[in-house]
Every structure is written in C-alpha cells, then in structure tokens.
Amino acid sequence: MTKWTPDLAGRSGPAYKALADAIAEAITNGTLPTGSRLPTHRDLAWTLGVTVTTITRGYQEAQRRGLVDGAVGRGTFVRGSESLGQPPVMDNRYAVSLPIADGAIDMSLNFPTLTRQAGLLAETLTAVARDTDLARFLTYGPDAGLLEHRVAGAAWLARLGVAVPPERVILTSGGQQAMVATMMAVCRTGDCVLMEELTFPGGKAAAQSLGLRPHGLPMDAEGIIPAALDDACRIHSPTILYTIPTQQNPTARIMSVARREAIVEVARRHRLFILEDDIYGHLMDSPLPTLASMAPERTIYMTSCSKSMAPGLRVGFTAAPPDLVPRIAAGVRVMSWM
C-alpha cells in the first residue's frame, strides 16, 4: 500500500471532489505511479480528519474520472498517468481498422489531454441532464444556434483574437461542418478551392463532396508561398482559400505576421474569400493576429472544441462577414436542422 497523504488545504469545493483532484495531480506529477494502491478508506479518513463517507465518495469520483479502479476486498488502485492523456476506447463499430506494426505509434488522430477538465465536463453534462427546463433544447432551434450559445461563442472567439458580435457567430457541429457549410455558401459546382499542398484531409474531402476542385499550393517554412497563391489566382480563378495558418496540419508550420499580411494582400487583390481554420490557435503562448482580424470583410474564421476540450462534444464556432452569416447558417440547416 502506498504511503500517500493528500493535501486538501486551499482546495475549493466539496472535500470529496478536492480528494479526487489531489489524486489526479499526484498521478500527473508521478507521486502515485501506475498500480499504486491507495490508502484504505478508514486509514485515510482518520489521517485527514474527515468521515469515511467523504473518502468513499472521493474514490468514487476518481474512478468516475477514469483515474483509479477499485474492487471489494482488494482496494483501490491507480490506473496510471497514461489513462489521463488517452481518449476513451472506441467501440469497434466506430473504429477505423488499420494495420499498425508492433511498436508503431498511431498518429492518425490527435486528442486533447483529459486531466482535470474531464471532471468539469462530467459535472456540466450532469447538470444539463438534471435541468428540468429541457423543452427549449428538445425542439428545432435557429439555424445559427441559440442566442445564448452564440454569445458564449463570441466570448470564446474573443479569447482567440477574433472580436465579433454574437450576431456574426454560427454554431456548428465541429469544424468539419463549418468547412462544408462555408463552401456551400460561397462556391458553385466546379469552382476551384485553394489549400496547402499538404493539409487536413477533411478540407479536401469537403471540397470534393460538393463537386469543387481542390488545388494544392506550394509551401515553405512559413506555409503558403504568396507568389504561388498569386499565380494560382490568375490561372485557376478560385473562389476561396482554405488555410491553417497556425500549427498547420500536418506540417505544424506557423505563418509569421508578415506572411499573413502578404496572403491577405493577394486575397484582396483577387477578391478571394479566406476560410481560416484556427483549430490549434489556442496552443500558442503568444498568439499571432488572425487572418480574420486582418481581413474581416473576406475571411470566414472557424474553430471548435475538438482539440481544446473533447472531440466528442461536436461544438464549433464560425465567424463570418455579415452578408455571409445567413448563407452559412442555411448550409448548417441543410446538414443538421438545429
């Protein structure tokens, strides 16, 4: 049995939740390695000066968060730090079956690490489930989302450097729906859609599903080369540029401020719409100005909670020029009546 005594002093909230938080921190910093057996309920209750019920509830909360496993007669054991950063195991019905060699690392998908926010998400979802005023959530809603959700979206976007009123925010089911709805709003069948030569496959799939022509642009260490963008605009007469300027997927390249200004200048000269995918913008310690802040009249900005909170939430926010908001919202309605 591990000789571990949590320090609950200064923690907010009920004591049992503070205990679960302490367990999570101890696993993260290595104090409680994988397989460690936690103190018995009675021993820890006596040490901390709380009731046995408090310890029982704390251990149950930790187990609910996926931190520990317990068995009657054997005790409570730490699942390990690796369980904090892993997404939930998918049902085989939804898993993509790909051969992976022994010892290989599967990098086909990435997920945000689930540490303390897992408990907060569970609390929030539980509160929603217990809400007795569910009528407004169980009927058809506005195409762009409920106003209160658009207000929350505007606040979220403001933290990422995109200051827009709620009326310009559209709620989407993740970033993929935002891509499709935006292309539906601005493109016609057969139009050319520009994107990085190496890019998120969902962007190419969105264009192809609508009968559009994706065209890859050469890149250097800072992403899209402005001269190549200029040439492509003259040759292919594209309607929109889909780009990931920050932590580009899959190259992780970041456009400098000067490069962003050059891209905006070319887009303005050719009257090219920009679809800015800022899914990884929240990872920057010192955020760079968004393309949307540089060219708000022609940039559709999109992000989601898939890389910052949890992909299963399927919550995305799109900010668009005023005249495009109803057109993009109409695209959302076609795919999933809100």
C-alpha positions in Angstrom: 0.0 0.0 0.0 1.3 3.4 -1.0 2.1 5.8 1.9 0.4 8.8 0.4 -1.4 11.6 2.2 -3.1 14.3 0.0 -3.0 17.9 1.0 -6.6 19.2 0.7 -5.8 22.7 2.2 -6.7 25.6 -0.1 -8.8 23.5 -2.5 -12.3 24.8 -3.3 -15.4 22.8 -3.5 -16.6 19.7 -1.5 -13.9 17.7 0.2 -14.6 14.6 -1.8 -14.0 16.5 -5.1 -10.9 18.0 -3.6 -9.6 14.5 -2.9 -10.3 13.4 -6.5 -8.4 16.5 -7.7 -5.5 15.6 -5.4 -5.4 12.1 -6.8 -5.3 13.4 -10.4 -2.5 15.8 -9.6 -0.5 13.0 -7.8 -0.9 10.8 -10.9 0.2 13.6 -13.2 3.3 14.5 -11.2 4.3 10.9 -10.6 3.7 10.8 -6.9 1.2 8.0 -7.5 2.7 5.7 -10.2 0.6 3.2 -12.1 -0.6 0.3 -10.0 -0.2 2.1 -6.7 -2.7 1.0 -4.0 -4.4 4.0 -2.3 -4.8 4.0 1.5 -7.9 2.3 2.9 -11.0 4.4 3.4 -10.7 4.2 7.2 -7.0 5.0 7.3 -7.2 8.0 5.0 -10.3 9.3 6.8 -8.5 9.1 10.2 -5.4 10.8 8.7 -7.4 13.7 7.1 -9.9 14.0 9.9 -12.9 13.5 7.7 -15.6 10.9 7.5 -15.3 7.5 5.8 -18.1 8.5 3.6 -16.1 11.5 2.3 -13.2 9.2 1.3 -15.6 6.8 -0.3 -17.2 9.5 -2.4 -13.7 10.9 -3.3 -12.5 7.5 -4.5 -15.8 7.0 -6.4 -15.3 10.4 -8.1 -11.7 9.5 -9.1 -13.0 6.2 -10.5 -15.7 8.0 -12.5 -12.9 10.2 -14.0 -11.0 7.1 -15.0 -8.1 7.7 -12.6 -8.5 4.6 -10.4 -10.0 1.2 -10.3 -11.5 -0.4 -7.2 -12.5 -3.9 -6.2 -14.2 -5.0 -3.0 -11.7 -6.8 -0.8 -8.7 -5.8 -2.9 -8.6 -2.0 -2.6 -8.3 1.0 -4.9 -5.5 1.1 -7.4 -4.2 3.9 -9.7 -4.8 3.3 -13.4 -1.8 5.4 -14.3 -0.9 8.7 -15.9 -1.3 7.3 -19.4 -5.0 7.0 -18.8 -5.2 10.8 -18.4 -4.0 11.6 -21.9 -5.8 8.8 -23.8 -9.1 9.2 -25.5 -11.9 6.8 -24.4 -11.6 3.4 -26.0 -13.9 3.4 -29.0 -16.5 0.8 -29.7 -15.1 -1.4 -32.6 -18.2 -0.5 -34.6 -16.8 3.1 -35.0 -13.1 2.4 -35.0 -11.1 2.6 -38.3 -9.4 -0.7 -38.8 -5.8 0.0 -40.0 -2.9 -2.4 -39.7 -0.4 -1.0 -37.2 3.0 -2.7 -36.8 4.2 -3.7 -33.4 5.9 -0.8 -31.6 4.5 1.8 -34.0 2.8 5.0 -32.8 -0.6 5.7 -34.3 -0.6 9.5 -35.3 -3.6 9.3 -37.5 -5.7 11.2 -34.9 -4.9 13.7 -32.1 -6.9 14.4 -29.0 -6.6 17.0 -26.2 -5.3 15.5 -22.9 -8.1 14.8 -20.5 -7.0 15.7 -16.9 -8.9 17.9 -14.6 -11.3 19.1 -17.3 -12.7 15.6 -17.5 -14.3 16.0 -14.2 -15.6 19.5 -15.0 -17.1 18.3 -18.2 -18.8 15.5 -16.3 -20.3 17.9 -13.9 -21.5 20.2 -16.6 -23.1 17.4 -18.6 -24.7 16.0 -15.4 -26.2 19.5 -14.7 -27.6 19.6 -18.2 -29.2 16.2 -17.7 -30.8 17.3 -14.4 -32.2 20.5 -15.9 -36.0 20.2 -15.8 -36.4 23.0 -18.4 -35.3 20.9 -21.4 -38.1 22.0 -23.7 -36.0 24.6 -25.5 -33.3 22.0 -26.2 -35.7 19.4 -27.5 -37.2 21.3 -30.4 -35.9 22.9 -33.5 -33.7 25.9 -32.9 -32.4 28.8 -35.0 -30.2 27.9 -37.9 -27.2 29.7 -36.5 -27.8 28.4 -32.9 -29.5 29.7 -29.8 -28.6 33.3 -29.0 -27.1 32.4 -25.6 -24.8 29.9 -27.3 -23.8 32.4 -29.9 -23.0 34.8 -27.0 -20.8 32.1 -25.5 -19.2 31.5 -28.9 -18.4 35.2 -29.3 -16.7 35.2 -25.9 -14.7 32.1 -26.8 -13.6 33.7 -30.1 -12.6 36.9 -28.4 -10.0 35.0 -26.4 -8.5 33.8 -29.7 -8.2 37.3 -31.1 -11.5 37.5 -33.1 -13.7 40.2 -31.8 -17.2 39.9 -33.3 -20.7 40.4 -32.0 -22.9 37.3 -31.4 -24.9 38.0 -34.5 -21.9 37.1 -36.6 -21.3 33.8 -34.9 -22.6 30.5 -36.2 -22.8 27.4 -34.1 -21.7 24.2 -35.9 -21.3 20.5 -35.2 -17.5 20.7 -35.1 -15.1 22.2 -37.7 -15.9 19.8 -40.5 -19.5 21.0 -40.7 -18.2 24.6 -40.7 -16.0 23.8 -43.7 -18.8 22.2 -45.7 -21.3 24.9 -44.9 -18.9 27.7 -45.8 -18.0 26.1 -49.2 -21.7 25.7 -49.8 -22.3 29.3 -49.1 -19.6 30.8 -51.4 -18.9 28.3 -54.1 -20.7 26.8 -57.1 -20.2 23.3 -58.5 -16.9 23.2 -60.4 -15.3 26.1 -58.6 -11.6 25.9 -57.6 -10.7 25.8 -53.8 -7.1 26.5 -52.9 -5.4 24.9 -49.9 -1.9 23.9 -48.7 -0.4 21.1 -50.8 -0.2 19.1 -47.5 -3.3 19.8 -45.5 -6.0 18.4 -43.2 -7.8 15.7 -45.3 -11.1 16.9 -44.2 -10.7 20.1 -46.1 -10.1 18.3 -49.4 -12.9 15.9 -48.7 -15.3 18.8 -48.0 -14.5 20.4 -51.4 -14.7 17.1 -53.3 -18.1 16.2 -51.7 -19.5 19.4 -53.2 -18.2 18.9 -56.7 -15.4 21.5 -56.2 -11.8 21.4 -57.5 -9.2 21.4 -54.7 -5.8 22.7 -55.7 -2.7 22.5 -53.6 -0.3 25.4 -53.1 3.5 25.1 -52.6 4.7 25.8 -49.1 7.9 26.9 -47.4 8.9 27.1 -43.7 6.1 29.6 -43.1 3.3 27.9 -45.0 1.7 29.1 -48.3 4.1 31.0 -50.6 2.4 34.3 -51.5 3.7 34.3 -55.1 2.3 30.8 -55.6 -1.0 32.0 -54.3 -0.9 34.9 -56.7 -0.1 32.6 -59.7 -2.9 30.2 -58.7 -5.4 33.0 -58.5 -4.6 34.2 -62.0 -4.6 30.7 -63.5 -7.4 28.9 -61.8 -9.8 31.8 -60.7 -10.5 30.2 -57.3 -13.4 31.2 -55.1 -11.9 30.5 -51.7 -8.6 29.7 -49.9 -8.8 27.1 -47.1 -5.8 27.5 -44.8 -4.5 26.6 -41.4 -2.1 29.5 -40.6 -1.3 28.4 -37.0 0.2 25.0 -36.3 -0.7 23.8 -39.8 -1.9 20.3 -40.1 0.1 18.1 -40.7 3.3 20.2 -41.0 2.9 22.3 -37.8 4.2 25.4 -39.7 3.2 28.8 -38.5 2.7 31.9 -40.7 4.6 34.9 -39.5 2.8 38.3 -39.3 4.5 39.4 -42.5 3.4 36.2 -44.3 -0.2 36.7 -43.1 -0.2 40.3 -44.4 1.1 39.1 -47.8 -1.6 36.4 -48.0 -4.3 38.9 -47.2 -2.9 41.4 -49.8 -3.1 38.7 -52.5 -6.6 37.7 -51.4 -7.9 41.2 -51.5 -6.4 41.9 -54.9 -8.1 38.8 -56.4 -11.3 39.1 -54.3 -10.6 35.7 -52.8 -12.5 34.5 -49.8 -10.4 33.0 -47.0 -11.5 30.1 -44.8 -9.3 30.3 -41.8 -9.1 27.1 -39.8 -7.7 28.1 -36.3 -8.3 24.8 -34.6 -4.8 24.9 -32.9 -4.7 28.7 -32.3 -5.3 28.2 -28.5 -1.9 26.3 -28.2 0.1 29.5 -28.9 1.7 31.1 -25.8 1.9 34.4 -27.8 -1.0 34.3 -30.3 -0.4 35.9 -33.7 -3.1 38.1 -35.3 -5.7 36.0 -37.2 -6.4 36.5 -40.8 -9.9 37.3 -39.8 -8.6 40.3 -37.8 -6.6 41.5 -40.8 -9.3 41.0 -43.4 -12.7 40.7 -41.7 -14.6 41.6 -44.9 -13.5 38.4 -46.7 -12.4 35.9 -44.0 -14.6 33.2 -42.5 -13.0 32.1 -39.3 -13.6 28.7 -37.8 -12.6 26.8 -34.7 -14.0 24.1 -32.5 -13.6 22.4 -29.1 -12.2 19.2 -30.6 -8.6 20.0 -29.9 -9.1 22.1 -26.8 -11.7 20.2 -24.8 -13.0 17.0 -26.3 -13.8 15.9 -29.9 -17.0 14.1 -28.8 -18.7 17.4 -27.9 -19.0 18.3 -31.6 -19.1 22.0 -30.8 -17.7 24.5 -33.3 -17.9 28.3 -33.8 -17.7 30.2 -37.1 -17.4 33.9 -37.5 -18.3 35.4 -40.9 -18.9 38.7 -42.6 -22.5 39.9 -42.0 -23.7 39.1 -45.5 -22.4 35.5 -45.4 -23.9 34.6 -42.0 -27.4 33.7 -43.2 -25.9 31.8 -46.2 -23.6 29.7 -44.0 -26.4 29.2 -41.5 -28.6 27.8 -44.3 -25.8 25.3 -45.1 -25.9 24.2 -41.4 -29.7 23.8 -41.7 -29.3 21.5 -44.8 -26.9 19.2 -42.9 -28.5 19.2 -39.5 -31.6 21.2 -38.6 -30.6 22.9 -35.4 
